């Protein structure tokens, strides 16, 4: 889900991120190998547009909301722009209209870096837009006997905000 609440065990979450680190390393190696062949203005634009459309608006809305819910459209924008499917279509369209070029390497570099380096995966409507540790995930780790991850990117660990929490339900009791 996010680096504060992966809803995986810490070990499987690390392995999941490691797979993307391999893609990040390959794309980085290719960028270095073809450094002089990359058209840098298109590369910079291709790298930035993903976050300019898919992350920055939601991050601003989350900060401005000060605890109030933000619109689900921000989550959709993030997920669409950070999708390997969407960006694969962008690369294919670019290759068809403009032609293949090394500048396109910044797209997998961006996506694999987000996932592998920073642990950013798709955003769920059920969680705040920015990572905030969730009590339910921490209880899951307690039940599994695993250590809690450190708080992420906040000055402290704020109360989960920015989403509409599900109503409290009574715990399920087995019928005897």
ABEGO torsion letter per residue (X at the ends): XBAABAGBBAAAAAAAAAAAAAAAAAAAAAAAAAAAABBAAAAAAAAAAAAAAAAAAAAAAAAAAGGBBBBAAAAAAAAAAABAAAAAAAAAAAAAAAEBBAAAAAAAAAAAAAAAAAGBBBBBAABBABBBBBAAAAAAAAAAGBBBBBBBGBBEBBBBBGBBBBBBBBBBBBBX
